[in-house]
Amino acid sequence: MQSEKPNLSKFSTLDTDRVLELEAKRKAKGYQPGWLYYQCKPLGLVDVMESLRSQGLIEAKNTKEGKAKPRQLLTIELVPRSCWFSNVRSEVSKEDWNELKKMTYEKANNRCEVCGGRGPKHPVECHEIWHYDDDQHIQKLEGLIALCPSCHEVKHRGLANVKGRGEIADQHLAKVNHWTMPKTQKYVDDQFQVWIKRSKYEWELDISWLNQFGIQVKPKRVRSKVVNEGMDKNILRTTCDLTLW
């Protein structure tokens, strides 16, 4: 038996069918529920989407109103030195970047998607999620996430250290993950070791994740060489991770 379509006069059958078609495409492609929001937003179909969602006709989104419970560990994501100055923000137009941030914030209800909190001056910041293929040396964009300033500072632990806020970032990391400080310190040290190793190589940039939103970009950065391995060991604690929000 087929599910009945919502009987709401303010939404046209055409709009309802369009959202249901997008939802079917999302499932077929294996995209996360948040993908549907990005598609409906520019079409002015968010209200239709929410109505269908409230009736159980499409899958619930990842976030809920109110303070969310942490759904993942807070991690450090140090961008290799050879990848600095080249990221989503540098590759897309200012207008596209602002729209991506706006949709990321709204999808998360302006709350941190890790700890559920908000910043005192501005609620959240947009963080790029990257996967590093350590064999092929490809830096691949896997999504955008809304983070409170404190969680975002942990992600960019190198920058926090340069600003003299390394200890503050570590304390927040331990608090969110319910870790002891010794465990936290070991994790931080391990992540800097990974960073040193990855920074020896040039990385090809893959931001094809943006294609699903109609943003077609050919990255300027491609892998070309191995970086000089004689890196200053002081970088371990003094370098600045320059992939900023």
C-alpha positions in Angstrom: 0.0 0.0 0.0 1.4 3.4 -1.0 1.8 6.2 1.5 -0.6 9.0 1.1 0.9 12.4 0.2 0.5 15.2 2.7 -2.9 17.0 2.5 -1.7 20.5 3.1 -3.2 23.2 0.9 -0.3 25.6 1.2 2.0 23.1 -0.5 1.4 22.2 -4.2 1.5 18.7 -5.4 4.3 19.6 -7.7 6.5 20.8 -4.8 5.7 17.8 -2.7 6.5 15.4 -5.6 9.8 17.3 -6.2 10.9 16.8 -2.6 10.0 13.1 -2.6 11.9 12.7 -5.9 15.0 14.3 -4.3 14.6 12.0 -1.2 14.5 9.0 -3.5 17.7 10.2 -5.2 19.3 10.7 -1.8 18.6 7.1 -0.8 19.7 5.7 -4.1 23.0 7.6 -3.9 23.5 6.7 -0.2 23.8 10.4 0.8 23.3 11.5 4.4 19.9 13.0 5.4 21.5 16.5 5.4 21.9 16.3 1.7 18.2 16.8 1.1 18.3 20.1 3.0 21.1 21.4 0.7 18.9 20.6 -2.3 15.7 22.0 -1.0 17.1 25.2 0.4 17.8 27.0 -2.9 14.5 25.8 -4.3 12.5 27.2 -1.5 11.3 23.8 -0.5 12.5 23.5 3.1 9.0 23.9 4.6 7.7 21.2 2.3 10.7 19.0 3.4 10.0 19.6 7.1 6.3 18.8 6.6 7.1 15.5 4.9 9.6 14.7 7.6 7.2 15.4 10.4 4.8 12.9 8.8 7.5 10.2 8.6 7.5 10.3 4.8 11.2 11.1 4.6 14.1 10.2 6.9 14.7 12.3 10.0 17.7 14.7 9.9 20.7 14.2 12.0 20.1 17.1 14.4 17.3 18.0 16.7 16.0 21.2 18.2 17.6 22.0 21.5 20.9 20.9 22.9 22.1 17.8 21.1 24.0 15.0 22.8 27.5 14.4 21.5 27.4 11.9 18.7 31.1 11.6 18.0 34.4 12.0 19.6 36.1 15.4 19.3 39.3 14.9 17.2 42.3 16.9 16.1 42.6 17.4 12.3 45.9 18.9 11.5 46.2 19.9 7.9 49.5 18.9 6.4 51.9 21.8 5.9 52.0 21.2 2.1 48.2 21.7 2.0 48.1 25.1 3.6 46.4 28.0 1.7 44.4 25.6 -0.5 41.0 24.5 0.7 37.3 24.9 0.0 37.3 28.5 0.9 40.2 29.3 -1.4 38.7 27.3 -4.3 35.1 28.5 -4.4 33.6 32.0 -4.8 32.9 34.1 -1.8 29.2 33.8 -2.5 29.3 30.0 -2.7 31.3 29.8 0.5 28.9 32.0 2.4 26.0 29.9 1.2 27.7 26.7 2.2 28.3 28.1 5.6 24.8 29.3 6.0 23.3 26.0 5.0 25.7 24.1 7.3 24.7 26.3 10.3 21.0 26.0 9.6 21.2 22.2 9.1 22.7 22.0 12.6 20.2 24.4 14.1 23.2 26.7 14.9 24.6 24.2 17.4 27.9 22.4 17.6 27.5 18.9 15.9 30.0 17.5 18.4 29.3 18.9 21.8 25.9 20.5 21.2 27.1 23.8 22.5 27.3 27.4 21.2 29.9 30.1 21.3 29.4 33.2 23.4 30.1 35.7 20.5 28.9 33.6 17.5 27.2 30.2 17.9 29.1 28.1 15.4 31.8 28.0 12.7 32.1 25.9 9.5 34.7 23.2 9.5 35.8 21.2 6.5 36.0 17.4 7.0 38.9 15.8 5.1 40.0 12.3 4.4 43.7 11.7 3.8 44.6 8.8 1.6 48.1 8.1 2.9 49.0 5.8 0.0 47.8 7.9 -3.0 48.3 11.2 -1.1 44.9 12.6 -1.9 43.2 15.0 0.4 39.5 14.5 -0.2 36.6 16.6 1.1 33.9 14.6 2.8 31.7 17.2 4.1 31.1 20.4 6.2 30.2 20.4 9.9 29.1 23.2 12.3 31.4 23.4 15.3 31.3 25.8 18.3 34.5 27.9 18.5 36.0 25.7 21.3 35.6 22.5 19.4 36.8 24.2 16.2 39.9 25.4 18.1 40.7 21.8 19.0 40.4 20.7 15.4 43.1 23.3 14.5 45.3 22.5 17.5 48.5 23.9 15.8 46.9 27.3 15.5 45.7 27.1 19.1 49.3 26.5 20.2 50.6 29.5 18.2 47.9 31.7 19.9 49.0 30.4 23.3 45.8 28.5 23.7 47.1 25.0 23.4 46.4 24.1 27.0 42.9 25.6 26.8 42.2 23.5 23.7 43.5 20.3 25.4 41.3 20.9 28.4 38.2 21.3 26.2 39.2 18.1 24.3 39.5 16.2 27.5 36.2 17.5 28.8 34.1 16.7 25.7 35.6 13.2 25.3 35.7 12.5 29.1 39.4 11.7 28.9 42.1 12.1 31.5 44.7 14.7 30.8 47.5 12.1 30.3 45.3 10.3 27.7 44.6 13.7 26.1 48.3 14.6 25.9 49.2 11.3 24.4 46.5 11.7 21.7 47.7 15.3 20.9 51.3 14.1 20.6 50.3 11.2 18.3 48.4 13.6 16.0 51.4 15.9 15.7 53.5 12.9 14.7 50.9 12.0 12.0 51.1 15.7 10.9 54.8 15.6 10.5 54.7 12.5 8.4 51.9 13.8 6.1 53.6 17.1 5.7 56.5 15.5 3.9 54.3 15.0 0.8 52.4 17.1 -1.7 48.7 16.2 -1.7 46.2 16.3 -4.5 43.0 18.1 -3.6 39.7 16.4 -4.3 36.6 18.6 -3.6 34.2 16.7 -5.8 31.9 16.5 -2.8 30.7 20.0 -3.8 29.4 18.8 -7.1 26.2 17.5 -5.5 25.3 21.2 -4.7 26.0 22.3 -8.3 29.4 23.8 -7.4 31.8 22.7 -10.1 35.4 23.5 -9.3 38.7 22.3 -10.7 41.2 22.5 -7.8 44.4 24.4 -8.5 46.5 22.2 -6.4 47.7 18.8 -7.7 50.3 16.5 -6.2 53.7 17.1 -7.8 56.6 16.3 -5.5 57.9 15.2 -2.1 58.5 18.0 0.3 61.9 18.4 1.9 62.1 16.0 4.7 64.5 18.2 6.7 61.7 19.9 8.5 62.4 21.9 11.7 61.4 19.7 14.6 60.2 22.8 16.4 57.2 22.8 14.0 55.8 20.0 16.2 54.7 22.6 18.7 55.0 26.0 17.1 53.6 25.8 13.6 50.3 27.4 12.5 47.6 25.3 11.0 46.3 27.8 8.4 43.1 26.2 7.3 40.9 28.8 8.9 37.1 29.2 9.1 
